[in-house]
Amino acid sequence: MEVLWSAISRYETVRDSIQEARVMVSLAYPPAWYLLWLVIAVCGVGTWFLRNFTERVEATRLVAFTGVTSMSAMVIWTFTQF
């Protein structure tokens, strides 16, 4: 958990004219990152719905593949950029 937390927050040294202190700075993710979370969530619910309440096999596979691709992109982007 500490590995993930270090990607979200980090310590920076702030120098004042009198003293020096270490403060925790929170990082903000870009809006596209949160949009990717939305796509992942919609694909998860859509796959569940299509699998349990319809007989559309091709649509289920398409939505599931889109969700898997989005989650893979999220993981790669998160661990390479942040």
C-alpha positions as CSV (number, residue, x, y, z in Angstrom):
1,M,0.0,0.0,0.0
2,E,2.9,2.3,0.7
3,V,4.0,2.0,-2.9
4,L,0.7,3.2,-4.2
5,W,0.5,6.0,-1.6
6,S,3.9,7.3,-2.6
7,A,2.6,7.7,-6.2
8,I,-0.3,9.8,-4.9
9,S,1.5,11.9,-2.4
10,R,5.1,12.8,-1.9
11,Y,7.2,15.0,0.3
12,E,8.8,18.1,-0.9
13,T,11.3,20.4,0.8
14,V,10.0,23.9,1.3
15,R,12.6,26.6,2.1
16,D,11.6,29.7,3.9
17,S,13.9,32.6,4.6
18,I,14.2,31.4,8.2
19,Q,13.7,27.6,8.2
20,E,13.4,24.5,6.0
21,A,10.5,22.1,6.3
22,R,9.3,18.9,4.6
23,V,5.6,19.0,3.6
24,M,3.4,16.4,1.9
25,V,2.2,17.5,-1.5
26,S,-0.8,15.7,-3.1
27,L,-0.6,15.0,-6.8
28,A,-3.6,15.5,-9.1
29,Y,-4.3,13.2,-11.9
30,P,-5.3,14.6,-15.3
31,P,-9.0,14.6,-16.3
32,A,-8.5,11.9,-19.0
33,W,-7.4,9.6,-16.2
34,Y,-10.7,10.0,-14.4
35,L,-12.6,9.6,-17.7
36,L,-10.8,6.3,-18.1
37,W,-12.1,5.2,-14.7
38,L,-15.6,6.0,-15.9
39,V,-15.1,3.9,-19.0
40,I,-13.9,1.0,-16.9
41,A,-16.9,1.3,-14.6
42,V,-19.4,1.5,-17.4
43,C,-17.9,-1.5,-19.2
44,G,-18.0,-3.6,-16.0
45,V,-21.6,-2.9,-15.3
46,G,-22.4,-3.3,-19.0
47,T,-20.7,-6.7,-19.3
48,W,-22.5,-7.9,-16.2
49,F,-25.9,-6.7,-17.5
50,L,-25.4,-8.1,-21.0
51,R,-24.2,-11.5,-19.7
52,N,-27.0,-11.9,-17.2
53,F,-30.0,-10.4,-18.9
54,T,-29.5,-10.7,-22.6
55,E,-28.3,-13.2,-25.1
56,R,-26.1,-10.9,-27.1
57,V,-22.8,-12.7,-27.0
58,E,-21.0,-10.4,-29.5
59,A,-22.0,-7.3,-27.6
60,T,-20.9,-8.8,-24.3
61,R,-17.5,-9.7,-25.7
62,L,-17.1,-6.2,-27.2
63,V,-17.9,-4.4,-23.9
64,A,-15.8,-6.8,-21.9
65,F,-12.8,-6.4,-24.3
66,T,-13.2,-2.6,-24.1
67,G,-13.1,-2.8,-20.3
68,V,-10.1,-5.1,-20.2
69,T,-8.3,-2.8,-22.7
70,S,-9.2,0.3,-20.7
71,M,-8.0,-1.3,-17.4
72,S,-4.7,-2.4,-19.0
73,A,-4.2,1.2,-20.2
74,M,-5.0,2.5,-16.8
75,V,-2.5,0.3,-15.0
76,I,0.3,1.0,-17.5
77,W,-0.4,4.7,-17.5
78,T,-0.6,4.9,-13.7
79,F,2.7,3.0,-13.0
80,T,4.7,4.7,-15.8
81,Q,3.6,8.3,-15.2
82,F,2.8,8.6,-11.6
